[in-house]
Amino acid sequence: MGILAFLLLGLLAGVIAKALLPGRQGEGWLLTLVLGVVGALLGGWLGSTLLGYGLSDFFSLRTWLLAIAGAVIVFLIYGALTGGRRRRR
């Protein structure tokens, strides 16, 4: 998978993870991209370590499920570390 495809996968996985989590997440698109890419990396690593398969093909359902699951984990960790502190505009 190319770098642009991986960035797109991370961004979309981050957006989907934000939609799945309850409450309002105030992250912008750049932080969503970063957290989504980190989540995709985490999901791929966990999938390859625990299940024996990782992120292989952009159009694979397994790739998307691993990336989204990893992004959900990363968003939960990020929310726990920031303690729900959001900037008010």
Secondary structure, 3 states (H helix, E strand, C coil): CCHHHHHHHHHHHHHHHHHHCCCCCCCCHHHHHHHHHHHHHHHHHHHHHHHCCCCCCCCCHHHHHHHHHHHHHHHHHHHHHHCCCCCCC
